[in-house]
């Protein structure tokens, strides 16, 4: 189930970089835009430190073939080979051998079962074998043995409960164990012990409260203690002490500011400090110092430009700046230098009803970088002479 839009919206080509330092505040600086405004895309940090951005939507009902690469050294974008299939609401992941696997999503005609692999070494993208079913709004999670778990999602208007396991050695998708219930727009987080934690999501018109986990090699998912609040379009972030922090999300048209924290050692959920504002379709990125950067999203009324940090040790929130443009459905990627690249998205999307989502509106080209310790001198405006 996806959120329908009641008004026109804008997609963003903008990029923000949040650089992690010793300070609790930072600068958000506009930089070179992507060549295409896009939302519902994917962004993957490659082994060479560059970020591959794939597909997305154009602000209407079309999906992109285009891909581009951000170079953090030059702070510029370069063209990458097109996808073989236009797609949005797909999923991408870095394989152990450095290639990037992309699966499913919506093309111009509906949900696709296709998959493809980008090889940074050759700079080429090639079609792979397809999944066993059409799938969008699913999760794609690496397993320690090199395989990738493909879980849930939507096929047409039907949420899925079955999983696939992608084997990079032969390029095939094989049947995995079924989830204990169908779900899309859930989260999948790899725990320190290797289990994959599946939280929330939506299924047949209802937000899901249920939680389950797969031990790699096991024949099925184990049912765990449920969330206090059913939700989808939330985030789930593994923090250094092994717990998982679930932030925000929504249930039908209710958007949440609440935080729930799962402790694998006890198998229990506890409440964390709530955000200052409700958020759904935001991003949450673990910083190198163990804090979580939360950017953008939507509440019931409007889009959000606030960028805040949650400190799980202190259980506190602090606002650290604003995006150049309020937006949700963007991506946020931790770079090798500890900074965070925030890319694209869509703005002005009140939560009005629930149904299958179609993008609408006019795309925009802006891009930004965000630094909490202060932006580099070459990105700051010239001082004003007095």
C-alpha positions, 0 to 999 in steps of 0.5 A: 500500500502506498500513499496517494497524493492529493495535490501536485508535487515536485521531484528534486534533483537536489543533493545535500551532504552532511559531514560528521565532525565534533560539532552538533551543528552544521552547514547545508550548502547547495552544490551541483544538481543531478542531471535529472530530478528524481524521487523513489530512486536508489543510491548505493555507495560503491567500493571506490567511494562514489555513489551510484544513483539509479532510476526513480520517477520524473514527477508524473507517472514515468520511470527513469532509465537514467543513472548517474554517479556522484564523485565526493572528491570533485563534488560533481556528477557524471553519467552512468550507463542507463538501466536496462529497464526504467524503474522506480520504487525498486531496490538496489544493493552492493554485492560482496564482489563490488557489483550493484544488484537492482531488482523490481520496481515500477516501469512504464507499464506496471511492476516488473520482475526484472533484475540487472547488475552494474559492474563498476570495474567495466562501467557496464550494466547488464540484465540478470535473471528475473525474480520469481514474481513482479515485485516493488516496495520490497527489501533487499538485504545482503547475507553473510554468505554473499547471497541477498534476501529479497523480501515482501513488496507488492505485486500489482495491488497484492502484498507479498509474503514469499521471499527470494534468495539471489545467488551471485555465483550463478545469478539466479533467484531461488525460493526462500522461506515465506514471511509469516504475513504479506507486507510491503514498505517494511524494513529489513535490518541485519543484526549483529548475530546475522539475523535479518529483522523484518519490522512493520509494513503494510498489508491488505490496507492495514499497517502491520504491527508484527515483527519477525527475523530470519536466521540465515540457513533456517527454514522459516522466520521466527515471530518476535515481540510486535511493535507497540504501534503498527506502522509503515514507511518508517526507518530502522537503524542498527546502532553500535550497541546492537539495538535497532531504532525504529523512527516515525512512519505512518498508519493509513493517514496518521503520521508518527513522531514516536520512536521504538527501540528493539534489543535483540539481547532481551527480545523486547521493544522499549520507547525512545524519545519522540521526534519534535515533529511527525515524519514519514518517508524520511531517511535515517542514517547512522553516523560514525559517532553512533548518532542517527541523522534524520532528514526530510519527510512528510507530516500530515500537513506538509513536507519537512525541511528539518534535519535532526540528530537522534542520540541513542546514548542520551535519548535526545533529539537536536535540530542541526539545520534545514535542507535547501528544499523540503522533501521526502522520498529521497535517499541519504548515503553515508560516505567514506569520509563520514559525511552524508549525501542526501539526494533528490526526492519530492516535495509538497505531498500531504498525506490525504488518503491511502492507495497506489501511488503515482507521482505528479508535479514538476521536477526541479534541479537543485542540489546541496551539501550538508556539513555539521562541522561547518562547510569547507571554505570553497563552498562558503559564500564570499565574506561581505566587506564592511 
